[in-house]
Amino acid sequence: MDIKTVREQKGITQQGLSEVTGIDQSSISRMENGKQGISLNNLYQIANALDEPIESFFSRSQTA
């Protein structure tokens, strides 16, 4: 899953996530839109704020 999908499913705004994590709202927007990389520390903060395991933000590619 991606951050934006989880955030929206939980009814949390970018501003609300910003207030909980201390990450600028504009940075969250850029991360969600793929215009800014996400540090492991920021991902950990976001995962905790969204009450999601950090692993849920990593996709596994499957090869046949």
Sequence and secondary structure as in RCSB ss.txt:
>XXXX:A:sequence
MDIKTVREQKGITQQGLSEVTGIDQSSISRMENGKQGISLNNLYQIANALDEPIESFFSRSQTA
>XXXX:A:secstr
  HHHHHHHTT  HHHHHHHH   HHHHHHHHTTSS   HHHHHHHHHHTT  GGGGS      
